[in-house]
Structure formats: structure tokens, C-alpha cells
């Protein structure tokens, strides 16, 4: 009895994995645009952040949709707007934090908890989303630094740490766009030990002469290289580009 039940469970898991793999490949074929739902979260339970979240509209995220449209056009993708953004209702609970120790088992457990959280905390939007991003807003008055954001390509969900103030709106979009591409299989292109973009894939213009200073950041490289030892955080998406390796990873370039 238990043997048969175990076999059934394993077959169901296998079927789910196969289905998810097929859906992932179908998405990255870009036969249609992908809908992204962004869900604000007051991560601090802060009055300042709460006031800021009340000002958010879907128009605040439109520059990100326009940015991806422009970048996709440079790769002749064939979709006028490959990414559509939808602003969902505020989510009151905070998604589980990724493990600090980074062990394989703890990461697997966390990813399952995060996917369960997303299943239970996805307020309806106009179009069923392909990607769900939980935007965790923090009060800049009490947070001098933010924890690292993270996203999963399995389940296409992200946990994005941002500042809940209008002065950070443009940089927030850079971080959100970076994590969005992680859900589409894009990899980081910077040195984790010092956050400097890795050459050549982390450079927006790797063939520029002279190489430094660069004028743009590669979106997954994260920063604008100024010298071999210095790089600046981009002020807005208009200071970033989607590089060729990233475009290949997300299916924009074959």
C-alpha cells in the first residue's frame, strides 16, 4: 500500500517538473508577452513606508515595461512590449527570507516555503501573471543598507528589497528589473566578493576604447564600471543595457 502511494507521489512530482520545464521553455520562446504582477509589502510596518505605498500607481512601473520594449527591439525580438506590468494589492505578510548559510538543503526548503507563500499571497490582477515580484519596501530613515534581493526561475517569483521613498523610485526600478530577469534564467554578472562587474559579460560596452569609464551598466552586471576598481550604481534604467549574454540567457538572442 505505502509502496504504491510513494510511487504515485513520485510520479506526480515528476509530472509537475516536466510540466514546469515545458512551460519555462515556452515562455522563453517569446511567442507572447509576459505579464508581471508586482505586490508591494511594507517590510518594516513603517508609517512612512505605508504613506509611500499609498502613492504608488501602475504608472510608476511603466518605465520598466518601456525599458524592456526598447531593449528587446535592439535584439529584434518581434514583440512590441515583451513585458507588461500590473500593480497588485498590498501584501501584508513578508515572504520568507533566504537562508544565511546557503546550504543546498536549506535553500531547497526555503524555495519551497517561498513558492507556498506566493501561492497563498497572490491577490488577483487583471491578467493572470506569469511572474510575481514581492517588493519589500523599507524606510530609508532606519535602513542605511538593504539585504540582497533574490528571485527564483522555478515558479518565476522574486523577493525584492527596496527603499520606500520617492527619491529612490528610479533606482528601485533598476533593482526590480534585475530581479525580474533572474526569474527568466538570467545570471548575475558581477564579482560577488566586491560587486564589481565581471568582464566582459558584465560590461554594457565590452569593446569600448578606452574601456574605462563605461557609460552604462549591464543590467545583470549591476553597476557602471568607472575603472578597474570602481563602479557606480546606475541612477535609472536609462543608464543600463541588456548585454548579449543576458539576452541569450532569457531567449532574446539565439
Order of alpha helices (4+ residues) and beta strands (2+ residues): alpha-beta-alpha-alpha-beta-alpha-beta-beta-beta-alpha-beta-beta-beta-beta-alpha
